[in-house]
């Protein structure tokens, strides 16, 4: 098919090939005169449409996973800092430090001050556990955490969160509050001074760490579930 075009100043023709539709100007070299119109086959257009839908997801997927869902990575970093600071404090006491020891209670500080190996080893063990909690919190928000099996990481995070927030935090707050109110007795191994420090500092501190770790675990669980769903859709 040959047409005339005043703007081009010379006749041109359309040439249809397997690659599409080309516009050719006679007298020019092939590289500069052939202009690809870009008409694609029906099968290619259908394939591109399927790829687009696969990459973008369906409307239902976007409803279940909001596009602007807030990131909870900050909670993981704060939980990590919480745990490392707490671990450092346990190491300080295990090495013979005395600052702040009176806030714990004589049941622990007296044998540690006397150098009893079992109690000192217990402080080192608690420091190790607190550092491990910090690493778990960091794994929830850092790329290297993907190397850990998802179920294992979530099981460890949620278990630690339950102990920290519910047992050491909330339950201890209620118990120590009842002690201060006189509803139940105060153990001699705790003492009146340490009791008030637990109620004002240590119980809320445990509760804060548990909440931060729980938020980080929730954010990781939500992100990893969406990633798994996208991979399943792509393979399906």
Secondary structure, DSSP 8 states (H G I E B T S, - for coil): -EE--TTTTS-EEEEEETTEEEEEETTS-HHHH-EE-----HHHHHHHHHHHHHHH--HHHHHHS-TT----HHHHHHHHHHHHHHHHHHHHHHTT--TTGGGT-HHHHHHHHTT-HHHHHHHHHHHHHHHHHHHHHHHTTSGGGGGS-HHHHHHHHHHHHIIIIIIIIIIHHHHHHHHHHTSS---TTT-HHHHHHIIIIIHHHHHHHHHHHHHHHHHHHHHHHHHHHHHHHHH-
